[in-house]
Amino acid sequence: MLKRLRWLVFGYILGVFTFDILKRFLDERYGENKGYQTFTAALASVSDFQSSKSNLEDFLDE
């Protein structure tokens, strides 16, 4: 079990760093492209669950 946990943590850290490097490369290369900006904005709004949940709760309270 400890072996699996170690591999899980290693894979998570490797994935986070790989995603960060890829994001920086794409931002540098396609930062001015409107399609890329729209895609990253949509991705950020979808992946920000806590903010979306609080916005929905505020909307429902009104």
PDBQT receptor file of N, H, CA, C and O in Angstrom, charges set to zero:
ATOM      1  N   MET A   1       0.824  -1.195   0.000  1.00  0.00    +0.000 N 
ATOM      2  CA  MET A   1       0.000   0.000   0.000  1.00  0.00    +0.000 C 
ATOM      3  C   MET A   1       0.868   1.258   0.000  1.00  0.00    +0.000 C 
ATOM      4  O   MET A   1       0.580   2.226  -0.705  1.00  0.00    +0.000 OA
ATOM      5  N   LEU A   2       1.926   1.229   0.795  1.00  0.00    +0.000 N 
ATOM      6  H   LEU A   2       2.160   0.443   1.368  1.00  0.00    +0.000 HD
ATOM      7  CA  LEU A   2       2.820   2.381   0.845  1.00  0.00    +0.000 C 
ATOM      8  C   LEU A   2       3.499   2.612  -0.500  1.00  0.00    +0.000 C 
ATOM      9  O   LEU A   2       3.762   3.750  -0.888  1.00  0.00    +0.000 OA
ATOM     10  N   LYS A   3       3.783   1.509  -1.209  1.00  0.00    +0.000 N 
ATOM     11  H   LYS A   3       3.569   0.585  -0.894  1.00  0.00    +0.000 HD
ATOM     12  CA  LYS A   3       4.400   1.618  -2.523  1.00  0.00    +0.000 C 
ATOM     13  C   LYS A   3       3.452   2.321  -3.509  1.00  0.00    +0.000 C 
ATOM     14  O   LYS A   3       3.874   3.179  -4.284  1.00  0.00    +0.000 OA
ATOM     15  N   ARG A   4       2.172   1.945  -3.466  1.00  0.00    +0.000 N 
ATOM     16  H   ARG A   4       1.830   1.248  -2.837  1.00  0.00    +0.000 HD
ATOM     17  CA  ARG A   4       1.190   2.578  -4.347  1.00  0.00    +0.000 C 
ATOM     18  C   ARG A   4       1.015   4.056  -4.027  1.00  0.00    +0.000 C 
ATOM     19  O   ARG A   4       0.898   4.885  -4.929  1.00  0.00    +0.000 OA
ATOM     20  N   LEU A   5       0.998   4.377  -2.751  1.00  0.00    +0.000 N 
ATOM     21  H   LEU A   5       1.093   3.703  -2.018  1.00  0.00    +0.000 HD
ATOM     22  CA  LEU A   5       0.861   5.774  -2.343  1.00  0.00    +0.000 C 
ATOM     23  C   LEU A   5       2.053   6.595  -2.824  1.00  0.00    +0.000 C 
ATOM     24  O   LEU A   5       1.896   7.729  -3.277  1.00  0.00    +0.000 OA
ATOM     25  N   ARG A   6       3.234   6.019  -2.721  1.00  0.00    +0.000 N 
ATOM     26  H   ARG A   6       3.362   5.098  -2.352  1.00  0.00    +0.000 HD
ATOM     27  CA  ARG A   6       4.436   6.713  -3.178  1.00  0.00    +0.000 C 
ATOM     28  C   ARG A   6       4.361   6.981  -4.677  1.00  0.00    +0.000 C 
ATOM     29  O   ARG A   6       4.698   8.078  -5.122  1.00  0.00    +0.000 OA
ATOM     30  N   TRP A   7       3.921   5.988  -5.471  1.00  0.00    +0.000 N 
ATOM     31  H   TRP A   7       3.647   5.097  -5.110  1.00  0.00    +0.000 HD
ATOM     32  CA  TRP A   7       3.795   6.176  -6.912  1.00  0.00    +0.000 C 
ATOM     33  C   TRP A   7       2.690   7.166  -7.254  1.00  0.00    +0.000 C 
ATOM     34  O   TRP A   7       2.814   7.928  -8.212  1.00  0.00    +0.000 OA
ATOM     35  N   LEU A   8       1.619   7.158  -6.483  1.00  0.00    +0.000 N 
ATOM     36  H   LEU A   8       1.519   6.539  -5.704  1.00  0.00    +0.000 HD
ATOM     37  CA  LEU A   8       0.532   8.100  -6.700  1.00  0.00    +0.000 C 
ATOM     38  C   LEU A   8       0.997   9.538  -6.467  1.00  0.00    +0.000 C 
ATOM     39  O   LEU A   8       0.694  10.429  -7.261  1.00  0.00    +0.000 OA
ATOM     40  N   VAL A   9       1.723   9.757  -5.392  1.00  0.00    +0.000 N 
ATOM     41  H   VAL A   9       1.969   9.033  -4.747  1.00  0.00    +0.000 HD
ATOM     42  CA  VAL A   9       2.251  11.092  -5.094  1.00  0.00    +0.000 C 
ATOM     43  C   VAL A   9       3.258  11.507  -6.155  1.00  0.00    +0.000 C 
ATOM     44  O   VAL A   9       3.239  12.646  -6.622  1.00  0.00    +0.000 OA
ATOM     45  N   PHE A  10       4.137  10.589  -6.538  1.00  0.00    +0.000 N 
ATOM     46  H   PHE A  10       4.153   9.664  -6.159  1.00  0.00    +0.000 HD
ATOM     47  CA  PHE A  10       5.128  10.890  -7.581  1.00  0.00    +0.000 C 
ATOM     48  C   PHE A  10       4.440  11.254  -8.898  1.00  0.00    +0.000 C 
ATOM     49  O   PHE A  10       4.829  12.220  -9.554  1.00  0.00    +0.000 OA
ATOM     50  N   GLY A  11       3.424  10.486  -9.286  1.00  0.00    +0.000 N 
ATOM     51  H   GLY A  11       3.108   9.701  -8.754  1.00  0.00    +0.000 HD
ATOM     52  CA  GLY A  11       2.701  10.764 -10.524  1.00  0.00    +0.000 C 
ATOM     53  C   GLY A  11       1.981  12.100 -10.482  1.00  0.00    +0.000 C 
ATOM     54  O   GLY A  11       1.948  12.823 -11.478  1.00  0.00    +0.000 OA
ATOM     55  N   TYR A  12       1.399  12.433  -9.326  1.00  0.00    +0.000 N 
ATOM     56  H   TYR A  12       1.425  11.846  -8.518  1.00  0.00    +0.000 HD
ATOM     57  CA  TYR A  12       0.700  13.711  -9.181  1.00  0.00    +0.000 C 
ATOM     58  C   TYR A  12       1.683  14.872  -9.340  1.00  0.00    +0.000 C 
ATOM     59  O   TYR A  12       1.413  15.822 -10.076  1.00  0.00    +0.000 OA
ATOM     60  N   ILE A  13       2.814  14.795  -8.653  1.00  0.00    +0.000 N 
ATOM     61  H   ILE A  13       3.033  14.024  -8.056  1.00  0.00    +0.000 HD
ATOM     62  CA  ILE A  13       3.810  15.870  -8.735  1.00  0.00    +0.000 C 
ATOM     63  C   ILE A  13       4.344  15.994 -10.157  1.00  0.00    +0.000 C 
ATOM     64  O   ILE A  13       4.472  17.103 -10.675  1.00  0.00    +0.000 OA
ATOM     65  N   LEU A  14       4.654  14.875 -10.788  1.00  0.00    +0.000 N 
ATOM     66  H   LEU A  14       4.550  13.973 -10.367  1.00  0.00    +0.000 HD
ATOM     67  CA  LEU A  14       5.142  14.897 -12.164  1.00  0.00    +0.000 C 
ATOM     68  C   LEU A  14       4.100  15.497 -13.110  1.00  0.00    +0.000 C 
ATOM     69  O   LEU A  14       4.444  16.270 -14.004  1.00  0.00    +0.000 OA
ATOM     70  N   GLY A  15       2.835  15.143 -12.915  1.00  0.00    +0.000 N 
ATOM     71  H   GLY A  15       2.556  14.515 -12.189  1.00  0.00    +0.000 HD
ATOM     72  CA  GLY A  15       1.770  15.688 -13.751  1.00  0.00    +0.000 C 
ATOM     73  C   GLY A  15       1.599  17.183 -13.584  1.00  0.00    +0.000 C 
ATOM     74  O   GLY A  15       1.394  17.898 -14.565  1.00  0.00    +0.000 OA
ATOM     75  N   VAL A  16       1.680  17.666 -12.350  1.00  0.00    +0.000 N 
ATOM     76  H   VAL A  16       1.847  17.085 -11.553  1.00  0.00    +0.000 HD
ATOM     77  CA  VAL A  16       1.538  19.103 -12.099  1.00  0.00    +0.000 C 
ATOM     78  C   VAL A  16       2.671  19.874 -12.761  1.00  0.00    +0.000 C 
ATOM     79  O   VAL A  16       2.436  20.895 -13.407  1.00  0.00    +0.000 OA
ATOM     80  N   PHE A  17       3.900  19.387 -12.601  1.00  0.00    +0.000 N 
ATOM     81  H   PHE A  17       4.091  18.558 -12.077  1.00  0.00    +0.000 HD
ATOM     82  CA  PHE A  17       5.029  20.083 -13.221  1.00  0.00    +0.000 C 
ATOM     83  C   PHE A  17       4.969  20.027 -14.740  1.00  0.00    +0.000 C 
ATOM     84  O   PHE A  17       5.292  21.011 -15.406  1.00  0.00    +0.000 OA
ATOM     85  N   THR A  18       4.561  18.894 -15.298  1.00  0.00    +0.000 N 
ATOM     86  H   THR A  18       4.299  18.095 -14.757  1.00  0.00    +0.000 HD
ATOM     87  CA  THR A  18       4.446  18.773 -16.745  1.00  0.00    +0.000 C 
ATOM     88  C   THR A  18       3.381  19.728 -17.280  1.00  0.00    +0.000 C 
ATOM     89  O   THR A  18       3.594  20.392 -18.294  1.00  0.00    +0.000 OA
ATOM     90  N   PHE A  19       2.234  19.798 -16.598  1.00  0.00    +0.000 N 
ATOM     91  H   PHE A  19       2.060  19.258 -15.774  1.00  0.00    +0.000 HD
ATOM     92  CA  PHE A  19       1.182  20.704 -17.029  1.00  0.00    +0.000 C 
ATOM     93  C   PHE A  19       1.647  22.150 -16.944  1.00  0.00    +0.000 C 
ATOM     94  O   PHE A  19       1.339  22.946 -17.832  1.00  0.00    +0.000 OA
ATOM     95  N   ASP A  20       2.385  22.507 -15.890  1.00  0.00    +0.000 N 
ATOM     96  H   ASP A  20       2.634  21.860 -15.169  1.00  0.00    +0.000 HD
ATOM     97  CA  ASP A  20       2.874  23.874 -15.726  1.00  0.00    +0.000 C 
ATOM     98  C   ASP A  20       3.838  24.245 -16.849  1.00  0.00    +0.000 C 
ATOM     99  O   ASP A  20       3.755  25.339 -17.408  1.00  0.00    +0.000 OA
ATOM    100  N   ILE A  21       4.741  23.344 -17.175  1.00  0.00    +0.000 N 
ATOM    101  H   ILE A  21       4.808  22.455 -16.722  1.00  0.00    +0.000 HD
ATOM    102  CA  ILE A  21       5.695  23.612 -18.250  1.00  0.00    +0.000 C 
ATOM    103  C   ILE A  21       4.959  23.757 -19.582  1.00  0.00    +0.000 C 
ATOM    104  O   ILE A  21       5.261  24.660 -20.363  1.00  0.00    +0.000 OA
ATOM    105  N   LEU A  22       4.003  22.878 -19.842  1.00  0.00    +0.000 N 
ATOM    106  H   LEU A  22       3.758  22.144 -19.207  1.00  0.00    +0.000 HD
ATOM    107  CA  LEU A  22       3.238  22.962 -21.086  1.00  0.00    +0.000 C 
ATOM    108  C   LEU A  22       2.440  24.262 -21.158  1.00  0.00    +0.000 C 
ATOM    109  O   LEU A  22       2.397  24.902 -22.209  1.00  0.00    +0.000 OA
ATOM    110  N   LYS A  23       1.815  24.654 -20.068  1.00  0.00    +0.000 N 
ATOM    111  H   LYS A  23       1.849  24.134 -19.214  1.00  0.00    +0.000 HD
ATOM    112  CA  LYS A  23       1.031  25.906 -20.041  1.00  0.00    +0.000 C 
ATOM    113  C   LYS A  23       1.924  27.111 -20.302  1.00  0.00    +0.000 C 
ATOM    114  O   LYS A  23       1.550  28.005 -21.062  1.00  0.00    +0.000 OA
ATOM    115  N   ARG A  24       3.096  27.146 -19.682  1.00  0.00    +0.000 N 
ATOM    116  H   ARG A  24       3.399  26.420 -19.065  1.00  0.00    +0.000 HD
ATOM    117  CA  ARG A  24       4.011  28.273 -19.917  1.00  0.00    +0.000 C 
ATOM    118  C   ARG A  24       4.455  28.334 -21.371  1.00  0.00    +0.000 C 
ATOM    119  O   ARG A  24       4.525  29.414 -21.956  1.00  0.00    +0.000 OA
ATOM    120  N   PHE A  25       4.756  27.177 -21.956  1.00  0.00    +0.000 N 
ATOM    121  H   PHE A  25       4.700  26.300 -21.480  1.00  0.00    +0.000 HD
ATOM    122  CA  PHE A  25       5.177  27.136 -23.357  1.00  0.00    +0.000 C 
ATOM    123  C   PHE A  25       4.062  27.640 -24.270  1.00  0.00    +0.000 C 
ATOM    124  O   PHE A  25       4.303  28.455 -25.160  1.00  0.00    +0.000 OA
ATOM    125  N   LEU A  26       2.832  27.150 -24.047  1.00  0.00    +0.000 N 
ATOM    126  H   LEU A  26       2.636  26.488 -23.323  1.00  0.00    +0.000 HD
ATOM    127  CA  LEU A  26       1.714  27.575 -24.892  1.00  0.00    +0.000 C 
ATOM    128  C   LEU A  26       1.393  29.045 -24.701  1.00  0.00    +0.000 C 
ATOM    129  O   LEU A  26       1.063  29.731 -25.669  1.00  0.00    +0.000 OA
ATOM    130  N   ASP A  27       1.483  29.551 -23.467  1.00  0.00    +0.000 N 
ATOM    131  H   ASP A  27       1.751  28.995 -22.680  1.00  0.00    +0.000 HD
ATOM    132  CA  ASP A  27       1.236  30.976 -23.230  1.00  0.00    +0.000 C 
ATOM    133  C   ASP A  27       2.264  31.833 -23.953  1.00  0.00    +0.000 C 
ATOM    134  O   ASP A  27       1.928  32.875 -24.515  1.00  0.00    +0.000 OA
ATOM    135  N   GLU A  28       3.510  31.394 -23.937  1.00  0.00    +0.000 N 
ATOM    136  H   GLU A  28       3.783  30.547 -23.480  1.00  0.00    +0.000 HD
ATOM    137  CA  GLU A  28       4.567  32.155 -24.590  1.00  0.00    +0.000 C 
ATOM    138  C   GLU A  28       4.390  32.145 -26.107  1.00  0.00    +0.000 C 
ATOM    139  O   GLU A  28       4.609  33.157 -26.773  1.00  0.00    +0.000 OA
ATOM    140  N   ARG A  29       3.994  30.999 -26.638  1.00  0.00    +0.000 N 
ATOM    141  H   ARG A  29       3.816  30.177 -26.096  1.00  0.00    +0.000 HD
ATOM    142  CA  ARG A  29       3.915  30.867 -28.080  1.00  0.00    +0.000 C 
ATOM    143  C   ARG A  29       2.611  31.410 -28.670  1.00  0.00    +0.000 C 
ATOM    144  O   ARG A  29       2.621  32.028 -29.734  1.00  0.00    +0.000 OA
ATOM    145  N   TYR A  30       1.489  31.178 -27.980  1.00  0.00    +0.000 N 
ATOM    146  H   TYR A  30       1.481  30.676 -27.115  1.00  0.00    +0.000 HD
ATOM    147  CA  TYR A  30       0.181  31.542 -28.530  1.00  0.00    +0.000 C 
ATOM    148  C   TYR A  30      -0.553  32.562 -27.664  1.00  0.00    +0.000 C 
ATOM    149  O   TYR A  30      -1.777  32.664 -27.750  1.00  0.00    +0.000 OA
ATOM    150  N   GLY A  31       0.154  33.309 -26.844  1.00  0.00    +0.000 N 
ATOM    151  H   GLY A  31       1.148  33.226 -26.774  1.00  0.00    +0.000 HD
ATOM    152  CA  GLY A  31      -0.470  34.246 -25.919  1.00  0.00    +0.000 C 
ATOM    153  C   GLY A  31      -1.314  35.316 -26.583  1.00  0.00    +0.000 C 
ATOM    154  O   GLY A  31      -2.302  35.761 -26.000  1.00  0.00    +0.000 OA
ATOM    155  N   GLU A  32      -0.954  35.744 -27.785  1.00  0.00    +0.000 N 
ATOM    156  H   GLU A  32      -0.150  35.382 -28.259  1.00  0.00    +0.000 HD
ATOM    157  CA  GLU A  32      -1.690  36.813 -28.460  1.00  0.00    +0.000 C 
ATOM    158  C   GLU A  32      -2.831  36.283 -29.311  1.00  0.00    +0.000 C 
ATOM    159  O   GLU A  32      -3.630  37.076 -29.807  1.00  0.00    +0.000 OA
ATOM    160  N   ASN A  33      -2.937  34.993 -29.496  1.00  0.00    +0.000 N 
ATOM    161  H   ASN A  33      -2.288  34.348 -29.092  1.00  0.00    +0.000 HD
ATOM    162  CA  ASN A  33      -3.967  34.395 -30.333  1.00  0.00    +0.000 C 
ATOM    163  C   ASN A  33      -5.317  34.461 -29.619  1.00  0.00    +0.000 C 
ATOM    164  O   ASN A  33      -5.441  34.009 -28.481  1.00  0.00    +0.000 OA
ATOM    165  N   LYS A  34      -6.327  35.023 -30.285  1.00  0.00    +0.000 N 
ATOM    166  H   LYS A  34      -6.226  35.390 -31.210  1.00  0.00    +0.000 HD
ATOM    167  CA  LYS A  34      -7.656  35.189 -29.679  1.00  0.00    +0.000 C 
ATOM    168  C   LYS A  34      -8.311  33.847 -29.359  1.00  0.00    +0.000 C 
ATOM    169  O   LYS A  34      -8.947  33.703 -28.315  1.00  0.00    +0.000 OA
ATOM    170  N   GLY A  35      -8.163  32.883 -30.234  1.00  0.00    +0.000 N 
ATOM    171  H   GLY A  35      -7.646  33.000 -31.082  1.00  0.00    +0.000 HD
ATOM    172  CA  GLY A  35      -8.755  31.566 -29.994  1.00  0.00    +0.000 C 
ATOM    173  C   GLY A  35      -8.160  30.912 -28.755  1.00  0.00    +0.000 C 
ATOM    174  O   GLY A  35      -8.872  30.295 -27.963  1.00  0.00    +0.000 OA
ATOM    175  N   TYR A  36      -6.855  31.053 -28.595  1.00  0.00    +0.000 N 
ATOM    176  H   TYR A  36      -6.276  31.554 -29.238  1.00  0.00    +0.000 HD
ATOM    177  CA  TYR A  36      -6.187  30.490 -27.425  1.00  0.00    +0.000 C 
ATOM    178  C   TYR A  36      -6.634  31.200 -26.150  1.00  0.00    +0.000 C 
ATOM    179  O   TYR A  36      -6.847  30.555 -25.124  1.00  0.00    +0.000 OA
ATOM    180  N   GLN A  37      -6.777  32.515 -26.209  1.00  0.00    +0.000 N 
ATOM    181  H   GLN A  37      -6.604  33.039 -27.043  1.00  0.00    +0.000 HD
ATOM    182  CA  GLN A  37      -7.232  33.272 -25.039  1.00  0.00    +0.000 C 
ATOM    183  C   GLN A  37      -8.649  32.874 -24.645  1.00  0.00    +0.000 C 
ATOM    184  O   GLN A  37      -8.953  32.743 -23.459  1.00  0.00    +0.000 OA
ATOM    185  N   THR A  38      -9.510  32.682 -25.630  1.00  0.00    +0.000 N 
ATOM    186  H   THR A  38      -9.263  32.789 -26.593  1.00  0.00    +0.000 HD
ATOM    187  CA  THR A  38     -10.888  32.261 -25.353  1.00  0.00    +0.000 C 
ATOM    188  C   THR A  38     -10.910  30.875 -24.731  1.00  0.00    +0.000 C 
ATOM    189  O   THR A  38     -11.642  30.626 -23.774  1.00  0.00    +0.000 OA
ATOM    190  N   PHE A  39     -10.106  29.978 -25.278  1.00  0.00    +0.000 N 
ATOM    191  H   PHE A  39      -9.511  30.180 -26.056  1.00  0.00    +0.000 HD
ATOM    192  CA  PHE A  39     -10.050  28.615 -24.761  1.00  0.00    +0.000 C 
ATOM    193  C   PHE A  39      -9.555  28.588 -23.316  1.00  0.00    +0.000 C 
ATOM    194  O   PHE A  39     -10.137  27.899 -22.478  1.00  0.00    +0.000 OA
ATOM    195  N   THR A  40      -8.490  29.328 -23.017  1.00  0.00    +0.000 N 
ATOM    196  H   THR A  40      -8.017  29.888 -23.698  1.00  0.00    +0.000 HD
ATOM    197  CA  THR A  40      -7.953  29.320 -21.650  1.00  0.00    +0.000 C 
ATOM    198  C   THR A  40      -8.911  29.995 -20.678  1.00  0.00    +0.000 C 
ATOM    199  O   THR A  40      -9.005  29.580 -19.523  1.00  0.00    +0.000 OA
ATOM    200  N   ALA A  41      -9.621  31.024 -21.120  1.00  0.00    +0.000 N 
ATOM    201  H   ALA A  41      -9.545  31.361 -22.058  1.00  0.00    +0.000 HD
ATOM    202  CA  ALA A  41     -10.604  31.665 -20.246  1.00  0.00    +0.000 C 
ATOM    203  C   ALA A  41     -11.759  30.719 -19.938  1.00  0.00    +0.000 C 
ATOM    204  O   ALA A  41     -12.231  30.654 -18.803  1.00  0.00    +0.000 OA
ATOM    205  N   ALA A  42     -12.211  29.985 -20.955  1.00  0.00    +0.000 N 
ATOM    206  H   ALA A  42     -11.828  30.038 -21.877  1.00  0.00    +0.000 HD
ATOM    207  CA  ALA A  42     -13.283  29.015 -20.739  1.00  0.00    +0.000 C 
ATOM    208  C   ALA A  42     -12.818  27.893 -19.832  1.00  0.00    +0.000 C 
ATOM    209  O   ALA A  42     -13.566  27.448 -18.961  1.00  0.00    +0.000 OA
ATOM    210  N   LEU A  43     -11.602  27.433 -20.025  1.00  0.00    +0.000 N 
ATOM    211  H   LEU A  43     -10.994  27.794 -20.732  1.00  0.00    +0.000 HD
ATOM    212  CA  LEU A  43     -11.056  26.367 -19.191  1.00  0.00    +0.000 C 
ATOM    213  C   LEU A  43     -10.913  26.825 -17.745  1.00  0.00    +0.000 C 
ATOM    214  O   LEU A  43     -11.195  26.064 -16.820  1.00  0.00    +0.000 OA
ATOM    215  N   ALA A  44     -10.480  28.058 -17.549  1.00  0.00    +0.000 N 
ATOM    216  H   ALA A  44     -10.251  28.677 -18.300  1.00  0.00    +0.000 HD
ATOM    217  CA  ALA A  44     -10.329  28.581 -16.189  1.00  0.00    +0.000 C 
ATOM    218  C   ALA A  44     -11.680  28.726 -15.504  1.00  0.00    +0.000 C 
ATOM    219  O   ALA A  44     -11.800  28.447 -14.311  1.00  0.00    +0.000 OA
ATOM    220  N   SER A  45     -12.687  29.155 -16.235  1.00  0.00    +0.000 N 
ATOM    221  H   SER A  45     -12.590  29.382 -17.204  1.00  0.00    +0.000 HD
ATOM    222  CA  SER A  45     -13.999  29.328 -15.608  1.00  0.00    +0.000 C 
ATOM    223  C   SER A  45     -14.634  27.983 -15.273  1.00  0.00    +0.000 C 
ATOM    224  O   SER A  45     -15.337  27.871 -14.269  1.00  0.00    +0.000 OA
ATOM    225  N   VAL A  46     -14.400  26.972 -16.086  1.00  0.00    +0.000 N 
ATOM    226  H   VAL A  46     -13.829  27.063 -16.901  1.00  0.00    +0.000 HD
ATOM    227  CA  VAL A  46     -14.954  25.651 -15.817  1.00  0.00    +0.000 C 
ATOM    228  C   VAL A  46     -14.218  24.978 -14.670  1.00  0.00    +0.000 C 
ATOM    229  O   VAL A  46     -14.833  24.309 -13.840  1.00  0.00    +0.000 OA
ATOM    230  N   SER A  47     -12.894  25.155 -14.621  1.00  0.00    +0.000 N 
ATOM    231  H   SER A  47     -12.395  25.699 -15.296  1.00  0.00    +0.000 HD
ATOM    232  CA  SER A  47     -12.113  24.450 -13.611  1.00  0.00    +0.000 C 
ATOM    233  C   SER A  47     -12.148  25.131 -12.244  1.00  0.00    +0.000 C 
ATOM    234  O   SER A  47     -11.677  24.553 -11.264  1.00  0.00    +0.000 OA
ATOM    235  N   ASP A  48     -12.691  26.339 -12.153  1.00  0.00    +0.000 N 
ATOM    236  H   ASP A  48     -13.073  26.809 -12.949  1.00  0.00    +0.000 HD
ATOM    237  CA  ASP A  48     -12.767  27.035 -10.872  1.00  0.00    +0.000 C 
ATOM    238  C   ASP A  48     -14.094  26.698 -10.205  1.00  0.00    +0.000 C 
ATOM    239  O   ASP A  48     -15.005  27.525 -10.166  1.00  0.00    +0.000 OA
ATOM    240  N   PHE A  49     -14.196  25.485  -9.682  1.00  0.00    +0.000 N 
ATOM    241  H   PHE A  49     -13.456  24.814  -9.714  1.00  0.00    +0.000 HD
ATOM    242  CA  PHE A  49     -15.454  24.990  -9.143  1.00  0.00    +0.000 C 
ATOM    243  C   PHE A  49     -15.907  25.759  -7.915  1.00  0.00    +0.000 C 
ATOM    244  O   PHE A  49     -17.100  26.023  -7.761  1.00  0.00    +0.000 OA
ATOM    245  N   GLN A  50     -14.985  26.120  -7.045  1.00  0.00    +0.000 N 
ATOM    246  H   GLN A  50     -14.017  25.905  -7.170  1.00  0.00    +0.000 HD
ATOM    247  CA  GLN A  50     -15.363  26.797  -5.802  1.00  0.00    +0.000 C 
ATOM    248  C   GLN A  50     -15.988  28.154  -6.103  1.00  0.00    +0.000 C 
ATOM    249  O   GLN A  50     -16.994  28.520  -5.496  1.00  0.00    +0.000 OA
ATOM    250  N   SER A  51     -15.405  28.896  -7.026  1.00  0.00    +0.000 N 
ATOM    251  H   SER A  51     -14.587  28.598  -7.519  1.00  0.00    +0.000 HD
ATOM    252  CA  SER A  51     -15.951  30.199  -7.403  1.00  0.00    +0.000 C 
ATOM    253  C   SER A  51     -17.306  30.030  -8.083  1.00  0.00    +0.000 C 
ATOM    254  O   SER A  51     -18.242  30.784  -7.814  1.00  0.00    +0.000 OA
ATOM    255  N   SER A  52     -17.406  29.039  -8.962  1.00  0.00    +0.000 N 
ATOM    256  H   SER A  52     -16.646  28.427  -9.181  1.00  0.00    +0.000 HD
ATOM    257  CA  SER A  52     -18.673  28.810  -9.651  1.00  0.00    +0.000 C 
ATOM    258  C   SER A  52     -19.759  28.412  -8.659  1.00  0.00    +0.000 C 
ATOM    259  O   SER A  52     -20.909  28.834  -8.788  1.00  0.00    +0.000 OA
ATOM    260  N   LYS A  53     -19.397  27.607  -7.678  1.00  0.00    +0.000 N 
ATOM    261  H   LYS A  53     -18.463  27.264  -7.573  1.00  0.00    +0.000 HD
ATOM    262  CA  LYS A  53     -20.373  27.179  -6.683  1.00  0.00    +0.000 C 
ATOM    263  C   LYS A  53     -20.844  28.362  -5.848  1.00  0.00    +0.000 C 
ATOM    264  O   LYS A  53     -22.036  28.485  -5.569  1.00  0.00    +0.000 OA
ATOM    265  N   SER A  54     -19.922  29.235  -5.445  1.00  0.00    +0.000 N 
ATOM    266  H   SER A  54     -18.953  29.136  -5.671  1.00  0.00    +0.000 HD
ATOM    267  CA  SER A  54     -20.327  30.389  -4.643  1.00  0.00    +0.000 C 
ATOM    268  C   SER A  54     -21.156  31.359  -5.475  1.00  0.00    +0.000 C 
ATOM    269  O   SER A  54     -22.093  31.967  -4.957  1.00  0.00    +0.000 OA
ATOM    270  N   ASN A  55     -20.827  31.517  -6.758  1.00  0.00    +0.000 N 
ATOM    271  H   ASN A  55     -20.066  31.024  -7.179  1.00  0.00    +0.000 HD
ATOM    272  CA  ASN A  55     -21.624  32.386  -7.631  1.00  0.00    +0.000 C 
ATOM    273  C   ASN A  55     -23.038  31.833  -7.792  1.00  0.00    +0.000 C 
ATOM    274  O   ASN A  55     -24.006  32.593  -7.796  1.00  0.00    +0.000 OA
ATOM    275  N   LEU A  56     -23.159  30.509  -7.925  1.00  0.00    +0.000 N 
ATOM    276  H   LEU A  56     -22.372  29.892  -7.923  1.00  0.00    +0.000 HD
ATOM    277  CA  LEU A  56     -24.471  29.896  -8.045  1.00  0.00    +0.000 C 
ATOM    278  C   LEU A  56     -25.278  30.079  -6.755  1.00  0.00    +0.000 C 
ATOM    279  O   LEU A  56     -26.475  30.365  -6.805  1.00  0.00    +0.000 OA
ATOM    280  N   GLU A  57     -24.626  29.915  -5.608  1.00  0.00    +0.000 N 
ATOM    281  H   GLU A  57     -23.655  29.683  -5.568  1.00  0.00    +0.000 HD
ATOM    282  CA  GLU A  57     -25.317  30.089  -4.342  1.00  0.00    +0.000 C 
ATOM    283  C   GLU A  57     -25.776  31.525  -4.170  1.00  0.00    +0.000 C 
ATOM    284  O   GLU A  57     -26.879  31.758  -3.676  1.00  0.00    +0.000 OA
ATOM    285  N   ASP A  58     -24.955  32.497  -4.567  1.00  0.00    +0.000 N 
ATOM    286  H   ASP A  58     -24.059  32.307  -4.968  1.00  0.00    +0.000 HD
ATOM    287  CA  ASP A  58     -25.372  33.905  -4.495  1.00  0.00    +0.000 C 
ATOM    288  C   ASP A  58     -26.551  34.175  -5.410  1.00  0.00    +0.000 C 
ATOM    289  O   ASP A  58     -27.473  34.907  -5.050  1.00  0.00    +0.000 OA
ATOM    290  N   PHE A  59     -26.518  33.570  -6.616  1.00  0.00    +0.000 N 
ATOM    291  H   PHE A  59     -25.769  32.976  -6.908  1.00  0.00    +0.000 HD
ATOM    292  CA  PHE A  59     -27.624  33.748  -7.556  1.00  0.00    +0.000 C 
ATOM    293  C   PHE A  59     -28.912  33.148  -7.018  1.00  0.00    +0.000 C 
ATOM    294  O   PHE A  59     -29.982  33.743  -7.151  1.00  0.00    +0.000 OA
ATOM    295  N   LEU A  60     -28.814  31.983  -6.416  1.00  0.00    +0.000 N 
ATOM    296  H   LEU A  60     -27.946  31.499  -6.307  1.00  0.00    +0.000 HD
ATOM    297  CA  LEU A  60     -30.007  31.321  -5.882  1.00  0.00    +0.000 C 
ATOM    298  C   LEU A  60     -30.564  32.045  -4.651  1.00  0.00    +0.000 C 
ATOM    299  O   LEU A  60     -31.771  32.013  -4.413  1.00  0.00    +0.000 OA
ATOM    300  N   ASP A  61     -29.699  32.697  -3.868  1.00  0.00    +0.000 N 
ATOM    301  H   ASP A  61     -28.718  32.724  -4.062  1.00  0.00    +0.000 HD
ATOM    302  CA  ASP A  61     -30.150  33.421  -2.688  1.00  0.00    +0.000 C 
ATOM    303  C   ASP A  61     -30.956  34.661  -3.057  1.00  0.00    +0.000 C 
ATOM    304  O   ASP A  61     -31.824  35.081  -2.292  1.00  0.00    +0.000 OA
ATOM    305  N   GLU A  62     -30.685  35.244  -4.204  1.00  0.00    +0.000 N 
ATOM    306  H   GLU A  62     -29.980  34.903  -4.826  1.00  0.00    +0.000 HD
ATOM    307  CA  GLU A  62     -31.380  36.484  -4.612  1.00  0.00    +0.000 C 
ATOM    308  C   GLU A  62     -32.710  36.245  -5.157  1.00  0.00    +0.000 C 
ATOM    309  O   GLU A  62     -33.401  37.191  -5.536  1.00  0.00    +0.000 OA
TER     310      GLU A  62
